[in-house]
Amino acid sequence: MSEVAGIAIRWALYADLGLLFGLPLFALYAPGGGRTVQRHLPMGAMVACLACFGLLLSALGFAVQAAAMSGLPLTQPDFALLGDLINETAMGAALKARLVALLVLLFCVLLYRRQSRPAFIASTLAGALALATLAWSGHGAAGEGYPGWLQLVADLVHLLAAGAWVGALAAFLALVMPKAATGDMERVSLAEEALTGFSLVGTIIVALLILTGMGASHKTGTDIR
């Protein structure tokens, strides 16, 4: 049961942290920048909710992994093991980096209205760090030497490309939702212009996803053989 819960939490983190990187990034390259996007999308509320959800998922996921390692129920944590995992493992270092990044994102939300572009730049960087920790604590960090570093970089690129894609898709869908877009031609025009501008970015993202995905598949096939 704990294994299923751990997998579900990790996939939820992929989606949550991917959006936390992709949505602020969308606000940077969308026509008119962050201020225009904020007139049509509740970016502050979206990022704040995702960051809080990410904090909850991260803590819960770490607790589930620790419980699986100790063989104890989730309600009876081994605090000595938790301390060792947090302070002496890559998983613990990734968790601490992710929590800091999520707190930075929450702080940036407070600045969206006053310092739009700098706040969205900081949010994008913090979102990238939070998303990157999933590769840091995942199988990409399991390799050794040069091949291990190469695999880690490939996983990082794959995650960031996927996050950029998911964030853009979520923003486009929110902009063109029938109820929200009805009678708001500026909103529809923003979505159309952003989609046109996204064509080159989207092509690069798809190419990166294919290349890094092929690399991961090749490594998996080699490991199986």
Backbone as CSV, one residue per row, in Angstrom:
resi,resn,N_x,N_y,N_z,CA_x,CA_y,CA_z,C_x,C_y,C_z
1,MET,0.825,-1.209,0.000,0.000,0.000,0.000,0.858,1.258,0.000
2,SER,1.940,1.242,0.816,2.813,2.409,0.884,3.514,2.650,-0.445
3,GLU,3.811,1.555,-1.173,4.463,1.705,-2.474,3.534,2.395,-3.461
4,VAL,2.267,2.000,-3.458,1.280,2.636,-4.334,1.115,4.106,-3.964
5,ALA,1.049,4.390,-2.665,0.914,5.776,-2.208,2.123,6.603,-2.614
6,GLY,3.317,6.021,-2.491,4.531,6.732,-2.879,4.550,7.080,-4.353
7,ILE,4.118,6.133,-5.195,4.071,6.375,-6.642,3.055,7.466,-6.964
8,ALA,1.882,7.393,-6.336,0.839,8.393,-6.579,1.305,9.791,-6.164
9,ILE,1.968,9.875,-5.024,2.468,11.174,-4.547,3.527,11.720,-5.492
10,ARG,4.396,10.849,-5.982,5.456,11.311,-6.887,4.868,11.846,-8.193
11,TRP,3.872,11.153,-8.740,3.242,11.642,-9.970,2.515,12.965,-9.723
12,ALA,1.901,13.089,-8.551,1.252,14.360,-8.207,2.282,15.479,-8.103
13,LEU,3.467,15.154,-7.576,4.541,16.149,-7.500,5.030,16.541,-8.888
14,TYR,5.127,15.571,-9.794,5.522,15.897,-11.170,4.576,16.944,-11.755
15,ALA,3.275,16.717,-11.606,2.290,17.646,-12.157,2.340,18.993,-11.447
16,ASP,2.382,18.973,-10.131,2.363,20.201,-9.335,3.597,21.063,-9.595
17,LEU,4.771,20.462,-9.503,6.009,21.233,-9.682,6.219,21.621,-11.141
18,GLY,5.718,20.780,-12.062,5.784,21.151,-13.474,4.997,22.420,-13.747
19,LEU,3.813,22.516,-13.159,3.005,23.728,-13.303,3.655,24.925,-12.623
20,LEU,4.305,24.693,-11.489,4.961,25.793,-10.771,6.139,26.364,-11.554
21,PHE,6.713,25.572,-12.434,7.753,26.089,-13.327,7.141,26.666,-14.597
22,GLY,6.201,25.938,-15.187,5.664,26.320,-16.486,4.780,27.549,-16.481
23,LEU,3.987,27.752,-15.437,3.083,28.906,-15.410,3.825,30.241,-15.295
24,PRO,4.779,30.400,-14.355,5.540,31.659,-14.332,6.344,31.870,-15.612
25,LEU,6.842,30.773,-16.196,7.575,30.892,-17.455,6.661,31.416,-18.549
26,PHE,5.425,30.932,-18.585,4.450,31.410,-19.567,4.226,32.909,-19.416
27,ALA,4.151,33.384,-18.171,3.931,34.811,-17.931,5.087,35.661,-18.449
28,LEU,6.272,35.067,-18.574,7.438,35.814,-19.063,7.427,35.975,-20.576
29,TYR,7.024,34.901,-21.292,7.099,35.011,-22.755,5.751,35.327,-23.412
30,ALA,4.676,35.383,-22.633,3.376,35.737,-23.198,3.375,37.199,-23.633
31,PRO,2.609,37.548,-24.677,2.536,38.943,-25.122,2.086,39.867,-23.989
32,GLY,2.838,40.930,-23.776,2.498,41.870,-22.715,3.085,41.519,-21.370
33,GLY,3.653,40.317,-21.254,4.317,39.921,-20.016,3.359,39.601,-18.884
34,GLY,3.918,39.573,-17.686,3.170,39.147,-16.514,1.976,40.016,-16.179
35,ARG,2.095,41.327,-16.378,0.989,42.221,-16.018,-0.238,41.933,-16.879
36,THR,-0.026,41.695,-18.170,-1.144,41.381,-19.059,-1.766,40.044,-18.696
37,VAL,-0.923,39.058,-18.444,-1.426,37.731,-18.079,-2.256,37.802,-16.806
38,GLN,-1.817,38.604,-15.836,-2.522,38.691,-14.557,-3.896,39.340,-14.679
39,ARG,-4.120,40.109,-15.744,-5.443,40.695,-15.942,-6.468,39.636,-16.324
40,HIS,-5.986,38.510,-16.819,-6.900,37.476,-17.314,-6.792,36.150,-16.574
41,LEU,-5.709,35.954,-15.839,-5.531,34.713,-15.087,-5.138,35.038,-13.646
42,PRO,-5.677,34.323,-12.675,-5.303,34.555,-11.267,-3.966,33.887,-10.949
43,MET,-2.894,34.401,-11.547,-1.589,33.751,-11.427,-1.137,33.648,-9.975
44,GLY,-1.355,34.708,-9.203,-0.932,34.680,-7.810,-1.606,33.567,-7.031
45,ALA,-2.920,33.461,-7.185,-3.669,32.422,-6.474,-3.267,31.027,-6.948
46,MET,-3.062,30.895,-8.257,-2.688,29.590,-8.810,-1.333,29.136,-8.273
47,VAL,-0.353,30.032,-8.329,0.997,29.678,-7.873,1.006,29.419,-6.369
48,ALA,0.284,30.238,-5.603,0.247,30.056,-4.147,-0.369,28.707,-3.777
49,CYS,-1.479,28.357,-4.420,-2.133,27.071,-4.131,-1.234,25.900,-4.515
50,LEU,-0.595,25.997,-5.678,0.299,24.926,-6.124,1.500,24.787,-5.196
51,ALA,2.039,25.919,-4.733,3.193,25.870,-3.825,2.812,25.233,-2.490
52,CYS,1.655,25.599,-1.952,1.200,24.995,-0.688,0.949,23.502,-0.864
53,PHE,0.354,23.130,-1.990,0.114,21.716,-2.275,1.436,20.977,-2.426
54,GLY,2.419,21.646,-3.040,3.739,21.042,-3.189,4.418,20.808,-1.851
55,LEU,4.271,21.750,-0.926,4.823,21.576,0.424,4.197,20.369,1.114
56,LEU,2.876,20.260,0.994,2.163,19.140,1.615,2.578,17.807,0.997
57,LEU,2.617,17.751,-0.335,2.998,16.515,-1.026,4.432,16.111,-0.700
58,SER,5.331,17.096,-0.632,6.739,16.801,-0.354,6.909,16.188,1.026
59,ALA,6.262,16.791,2.017,6.355,16.266,3.385,5.728,14.882,3.483
60,LEU,4.568,14.719,2.857,3.881,13.427,2.904,4.674,12.356,2.166
61,GLY,5.205,12.712,0.994,5.992,11.749,0.229,7.232,11.299,0.972
62,PHE,7.894,12.237,1.631,9.093,11.892,2.400,8.732,10.970,3.559
63,ALA,7.619,11.261,4.231,7.180,10.427,5.352,6.823,9.021,4.888
64,VAL,6.182,8.916,3.730,5.813,7.600,3.186,7.060,6.790,2.841
65,GLN,8.061,7.452,2.220,9.309,6.757,1.889,10.035,6.289,3.146
66,ALA,10.069,7.137,4.160,10.728,6.769,5.414,10.012,5.600,6.083
67,ALA,8.684,5.614,6.037,7.911,4.521,6.627,8.179,3.209,5.902
68,ALA,8.299,3.281,4.567,8.582,2.074,3.791,9.967,1.522,4.126
69,MET,10.935,2.407,4.327,12.295,1.971,4.655,12.385,1.361,6.059
70,SER,11.626,1.927,6.987,11.697,1.449,8.376,10.810,0.241,8.624
71,GLY,9.824,0.054,7.735,8.884,-1.041,7.934,7.841,-0.752,8.988
72,LEU,7.751,0.511,9.399,6.787,0.915,10.422,5.603,1.632,9.781
73,PRO,4.449,1.646,10.447,3.300,2.392,9.922,3.612,3.890,9.845
74,LEU,2.897,4.568,8.972,3.094,6.012,8.805,2.793,6.766,10.095
75,THR,1.924,6.209,10.914,1.541,6.861,12.174,2.556,6.642,13.292
76,GLN,3.574,5.803,13.028,4.612,5.545,14.036,5.992,5.822,13.434
77,PRO,6.308,7.089,13.175,7.561,7.423,12.485,8.797,7.102,13.316
78,ASP,9.840,6.698,12.611,11.151,6.477,13.236,11.930,7.786,13.103
79,PHE,11.949,8.591,14.162,12.539,9.927,14.081,14.052,9.883,13.869
80,ALA,14.698,8.847,14.363,16.140,8.712,14.138,16.421,8.486,12.658
81,LEU,15.623,7.625,12.031,15.779,7.375,10.599,15.455,8.630,9.797
82,LEU,14.406,9.335,10.188,14.044,10.573,9.494,15.191,11.576,9.527
83,GLY,15.832,11.711,10.690,16.968,12.626,10.811,18.117,12.225,9.914
84,ASP,18.402,10.922,9.857,19.489,10.438,8.992,19.168,10.685,7.523
85,LEU,17.924,10.426,7.130,17.531,10.618,5.732,17.607,12.086,5.331
86,ILE,17.178,12.969,6.219,17.171,14.401,5.906,18.587,14.967,5.811
87,ASN,19.467,14.524,6.698,20.795,15.137,6.806,21.902,14.403,6.062
88,GLU,21.685,13.144,5.688,22.795,12.356,5.163,22.516,11.690,3.817
89,THR,21.400,12.013,3.184,21.094,11.378,1.900,20.761,12.422,0.840
90,ALA,20.886,12.010,-0.431,20.510,12.890,-1.540,19.020,13.198,-1.491
91,MET,18.234,12.234,-1.049,16.792,12.441,-0.924,16.489,13.566,0.063
92,GLY,17.217,13.591,1.186,17.020,14.645,2.174,17.472,16.002,1.672
93,ALA,18.608,16.030,0.980,19.097,17.296,0.417,18.116,17.836,-0.618
94,ALA,17.557,16.931,-1.435,16.577,17.343,-2.440,15.325,17.895,-1.774
95,LEU,14.893,17.256,-0.695,13.706,17.734,0.021,13.936,19.140,0.570
96,LYS,15.085,19.372,1.197,15.362,20.695,1.770,15.426,21.763,0.679
97,ALA,16.065,21.443,-0.436,16.140,22.403,-1.540,14.749,22.698,-2.090
98,ARG,13.916,21.661,-2.189,12.560,21.846,-2.722,11.715,22.712,-1.798
99,LEU,11.814,22.470,-0.493,11.034,23.260,0.460,11.432,24.729,0.420
100,VAL,12.737,24.998,0.315,13.204,26.386,0.208,12.662,27.028,-1.068
101,ALA,12.724,26.294,-2.184,12.236,26.821,-3.461,10.742,27.127,-3.390
102,LEU,9.974,26.261,-2.752,8.531,26.481,-2.638,8.217,27.688,-1.755
103,LEU,8.990,27.883,-0.707,8.797,29.063,0.142,9.153,30.345,-0.609
104,VAL,10.193,30.283,-1.447,10.549,31.436,-2.285,9.404,31.763,-3.237
105,LEU,8.786,30.731,-3.805,7.644,30.943,-4.697,6.500,31.647,-3.971
106,LEU,6.228,31.234,-2.754,5.166,31.885,-1.983,5.496,33.352,-1.712
107,PHE,6.760,33.645,-1.452,7.172,35.036,-1.238,7.033,35.839,-2.530
108,CYS,7.399,35.234,-3.655,7.322,35.936,-4.942,5.893,36.335,-5.287
109,VAL,4.932,35.506,-4.890,3.526,35.811,-5.173,3.140,37.176,-4.610
110,LEU,3.707,37.540,-3.481,3.402,38.828,-2.849,3.877,40.002,-3.699
111,LEU,4.819,39.746,-4.610,5.409,40.819,-5.417,4.863,40.865,-6.838
112,TYR,3.943,39.968,-7.184,3.459,39.903,-8.562,2.851,41.216,-9.038
113,ARG,2.126,41.896,-8.189,1.455,43.127,-8.603,2.414,44.315,-8.683
114,ARG,3.407,44.344,-7.801,4.300,45.514,-7.725,5.525,45.372,-8.619
115,GLN,6.149,44.206,-8.599,7.366,43.959,-9.380,7.129,42.734,-10.260
116,SER,6.288,42.917,-11.254,5.798,41.773,-12.020,6.905,40.941,-12.659
117,ARG,7.712,41.561,-13.522,8.705,40.777,-14.265,9.780,40.175,-13.354
118,PRO,10.416,40.963,-12.464,11.404,40.344,-11.566,10.807,39.213,-10.729
119,ALA,9.559,39.390,-10.289,8.922,38.355,-9.467,8.682,37.089,-10.269
120,PHE,8.290,37.235,-11.529,8.055,36.053,-12.363,9.372,35.377,-12.748
121,ILE,10.428,36.162,-12.920,11.746,35.565,-13.186,12.187,34.737,-11.985
122,ALA,12.054,35.318,-10.789,12.425,34.591,-9.570,11.550,33.358,-9.380
123,SER,10.259,33.482,-9.702,9.347,32.340,-9.582,9.734,31.222,-10.539
124,THR,10.104,31.596,-11.757,10.504,30.591,-12.746,11.747,29.848,-12.288
125,LEU,12.725,30.579,-11.767,13.958,29.951,-11.282,13.676,29.050,-10.079
126,ALA,12.839,29.537,-9.158,12.493,28.721,-7.987,11.701,27.485,-8.404
127,GLY,10.795,27.661,-9.366,10.037,26.518,-9.871,10.932,25.506,-10.556
128,ALA,11.937,26.001,-11.292,12.892,25.104,-11.952,13.676,24.298,-10.921
129,LEU,14.106,24.958,-9.841,14.839,24.255,-8.788,13.961,23.201,-8.119
130,ALA,12.724,23.579,-7.797,11.815,22.624,-7.154,11.579,21.408,-8.043
131,LEU,11.369,21.644,-9.333,11.145,20.542,-10.270,12.393,19.692,-10.437
132,ALA,13.553,20.345,-10.464,14.819,19.622,-10.651,15.110,18.661,-9.509
133,THR,14.585,18.947,-8.324,14.855,18.062,-7.187,14.256,16.677,-7.382
134,LEU,13.262,16.558,-8.252,12.677,15.243,-8.519,13.666,14.351,-9.253
135,ALA,14.507,14.956,-10.103,15.559,14.177,-10.761,16.695,13.908,-9.786
136,TRP,16.983,14.887,-8.953,18.062,14.779,-7.967,17.817,13.617,-7.005
137,SER,16.554,13.440,-6.608,16.228,12.381,-5.649,15.708,11.122,-6.325
138,GLY,15.624,11.140,-7.670,15.100,9.991,-8.394,16.190,9.121,-8.975
139,HIS,15.802,8.323,-10.007,16.777,7.381,-10.578,17.884,8.089,-11.329
140,GLY,17.664,9.355,-11.704,18.711,10.086,-12.405,19.928,10.328,-11.545
141,ALA,19.749,10.304,-10.227,20.872,10.518,-9.312,21.504,9.206,-8.856
142,ALA,21.003,8.086,-9.396,21.471,6.782,-8.929,22.747,6.331,-9.627
143,GLY,23.065,6.936,-10.785,24.255,6.519,-11.519,25.529,7.044,-10.889
144,GLU,26.647,6.504,-11.354,27.944,6.922,-10.831,28.824,7.424,-11.964
145,GLY,29.738,8.342,-11.623,30.698,8.831,-12.596,30.052,9.635,-13.708
146,TYR,30.754,9.685,-14.845,30.280,10.484,-15.985,28.911,10.034,-16.501
147,PRO,28.666,8.716,-16.673,27.336,8.291,-17.132,26.224,8.731,-16.185
148,GLY,26.508,8.696,-14.886,25.505,9.121,-13.915,25.178,10.599,-14.037
149,TRP,26.216,11.424,-14.194,25.995,12.864,-14.371,25.256,13.149,-15.673
150,LEU,25.597,12.409,-16.729,24.928,12.594,-18.017,23.444,12.254,-17.905
151,GLN,23.152,11.165,-17.203,21.759,10.774,-17.003,21.006,11.802,-16.171
152,LEU,21.673,12.358,-15.156,21.043,13.374,-14.315,20.709,14.621,-15.127
153,VAL,21.647,15.060,-15.964,21.405,16.237,-16.809,20.252,15.973,-17.773
154,ALA,20.229,14.772,-18.369,19.148,14.420,-19.294,17.798,14.435,-18.580
155,ASP,17.767,13.910,-17.365,16.523,13.917,-16.594,16.088,15.338,-16.248
156,LEU,17.050,16.186,-15.906,16.733,17.583,-15.597,16.127,18.288,-16.805
157,VAL,16.759,18.110,-17.962,16.256,18.735,-19.188,14.860,18.215,-19.513
158,HIS,14.666,16.909,-19.357,13.365,16.300,-19.651,12.277,16.872,-18.740
159,LEU,12.579,16.977,-17.451,11.603,17.508,-16.502,11.262,18.969,-16.787
160,LEU,12.275,19.780,-17.068,12.039,21.200,-17.331,11.256,21.397,-18.625
161,ALA,11.582,20.611,-19.649,10.844,20.704,-20.912,9.389,20.297,-20.704
162,ALA,9.173,19.225,-19.960,7.804,18.783,-19.683,7.050,19.824,-18.860
163,GLY,7.731,20.433,-17.885,7.097,21.463,-17.072,6.701,22.682,-17.891
164,ALA,7.579,23.091,-18.807,7.269,24.228,-19.678,6.055,23.923,-20.547
165,TRP,5.982,22.689,-21.035,4.866,22.275,-21.893,3.554,22.238,-21.104
166,VAL,3.587,21.620,-19.936,2.378,21.490,-19.112,1.884,22.864,-18.656
167,GLY,2.813,23.739,-18.259,2.423,25.070,-17.825,1.782,25.877,-18.939
168,ALA,2.361,25.800,-20.137,1.798,26.520,-21.277,0.419,25.980,-21.634
169,LEU,0.281,24.654,-21.638,-1.006,24.041,-21.963,-2.078,24.454,-20.958
170,ALA,-1.723,24.451,-19.674,-2.681,24.855,-18.641,-3.095,26.316,-18.812
171,ALA,-2.130,27.181,-19.127,-2.439,28.603,-19.317,-3.334,28.813,-20.532
172,PHE,-3.027,28.122,-21.642,-3.853,28.248,-22.848,-5.283,27.791,-22.576
173,LEU,-5.431,26.661,-21.904,-6.766,26.141,-21.605,-7.541,27.100,-20.709
174,ALA,-6.864,27.678,-19.728,-7.528,28.624,-18.828,-7.971,29.881,-19.574
175,LEU,-7.176,30.305,-20.548,-7.505,31.517,-21.301,-8.685,31.320,-22.242
176,VAL,-8.839,30.124,-22.777,-9.879,29.902,-23.790,-11.070,29.124,-23.243
177,MET,-11.129,28.936,-21.937,-12.309,28.277,-21.361,-13.560,29.040,-21.778
178,PRO,-14.584,28.352,-22.294,-15.765,29.031,-22.851,-16.383,30.080,-21.935
179,LYS,-16.605,29.745,-20.664,-17.255,30.702,-19.765,-16.381,31.915,-19.506
180,ALA,-15.062,31.670,-19.357,-14.152,32.769,-19.022,-13.900,33.671,-20.219
181,ALA,-13.868,33.066,-21.413,-13.499,33.829,-22.602,-14.683,34.534,-23.250
182,THR,-15.908,34.170,-22.878,-17.085,34.762,-23.499,-17.100,36.277,-23.301
183,GLY,-17.153,37.001,-24.413,-17.227,38.452,-24.358,-15.923,39.147,-24.025
184,ASP,-14.853,38.412,-23.853,-13.554,39.010,-23.512,-12.598,38.776,-24.674
185,MET,-12.679,39.647,-25.667,-11.877,39.461,-26.872,-10.394,39.673,-26.594
186,GLU,-10.069,40.532,-25.619,-8.658,40.734,-25.277,-8.049,39.430,-24.760
187,ARG,-8.840,38.700,-24.003,-8.384,37.420,-23.460,-8.139,36.421,-24.589
188,VAL,-9.072,36.370,-25.531,-8.933,35.461,-26.672,-7.736,35.861,-27.526
189,SER,-7.558,37.168,-27.736,-6.422,37.650,-28.526,-5.098,37.311,-27.856
190,LEU,-5.058,37.426,-26.534,-3.845,37.075,-25.797,-3.514,35.607,-25.996
191,ALA,-4.531,34.755,-25.912,-4.309,33.320,-26.107,-3.815,33.038,-27.522
192,GLU,-4.404,33.728,-28.511,-4.007,33.514,-29.905,-2.570,33.968,-30.146
193,GLU,-2.216,35.148,-29.639,-0.854,35.662,-29.822,0.164,34.798,-29.081
194,ALA,-0.202,34.368,-27.880,0.704,33.518,-27.104,0.920,32.183,-27.799
195,LEU,-0.149,31.638,-28.376,-0.038,30.364,-29.085,0.857,30.501,-30.305
196,THR,0.724,31.626,-31.020,1.580,31.868,-32.184,3.037,31.998,-31.762
197,GLY,3.280,32.745,-30.690,4.647,32.913,-30.206,5.229,31.653,-29.612
198,PHE,4.350,30.742,-29.179,4.800,29.509,-28.541,5.235,28.462,-29.561
199,SER,4.966,28.701,-30.836,5.248,27.676,-31.847,6.717,27.265,-31.847
200,LEU,7.631,28.237,-31.833,9.061,27.917,-31.824,9.463,27.282,-30.499
201,VAL,9.005,27.884,-29.396,9.315,27.330,-28.074,8.782,25.909,-27.958
202,GLY,7.560,25.697,-28.432,6.960,24.370,-28.371,7.729,23.348,-29.179
203,THR,8.224,23.757,-30.347,9.016,22.848,-31.178,10.295,22.429,-30.462
204,ILE,10.950,23.396,-29.830,12.183,23.095,-29.078,11.878,22.153,-27.916
205,ILE,10.774,22.420,-27.217,10.396,21.580,-26.076,10.144,20.147,-26.514
206,VAL,9.385,19.979,-27.596,9.086,18.628,-28.090,10.366,17.909,-28.494
207,ALA,11.280,18.630,-29.158,12.557,18.022,-29.559,13.346,17.563,-28.334
208,LEU,13.380,18.398,-27.304,14.097,18.029,-26.073,13.448,16.831,-25.392
209,LEU,12.112,16.800,-25.371,11.408,15.675,-24.758,11.705,14.374,-25.493
210,ILE,11.721,14.440,-26.820,11.991,13.237,-27.615,13.420,12.757,-27.397
211,LEU,14.377,13.686,-27.464,15.789,13.309,-27.328,16.087,12.734,-25.945
212,THR,15.628,13.424,-24.905,15.904,12.932,-23.549,15.108,11.669,-23.249
213,GLY,13.904,11.572,-23.816,13.116,10.352,-23.637,13.769,9.158,-24.302
214,MET,14.331,9.370,-25.498,15.035,8.290,-26.194,16.267,7.859,-25.412
215,GLY,16.961,8.845,-24.823,18.141,8.520,-24.027,17.783,7.685,-22.812
216,ALA,16.676,8.054,-22.147,16.240,7.292,-20.971,15.806,5.892,-21.361
217,SER,15.119,5.766,-22.506,14.678,4.449,-22.970,15.867,3.569,-23.311
218,HIS,16.886,4.172,-23.943,18.089,3.410,-24.303,18.800,2.917,-23.050
219,LYS,18.891,3.785,-22.027,19.546,3.391,-20.781,18.776,2.264,-20.101
220,THR,17.438,2.378,-20.091,16.619,1.342,-19.468,16.792,0.013,-20.176
221,GLY,16.826,0.070,-21.521,17.020,-1.149,-22.291,18.376,-1.766,-22.040
222,THR,19.405,-0.915,-21.904,20.757,-1.413,-21.622,20.821,-2.058,-20.251
223,ASP,20.163,-1.418,-19.258,20.161,-1.965,-17.903,19.466,-3.320,-17.854
224,ILE,18.369,-3.461,-18.626,17.627,-4.722,-18.635,18.463,-5.834,-19.242
225,ARG,19.179,-5.505,-20.337,20.029,-6.515,-20.979,21.207,-6.869,-20.083
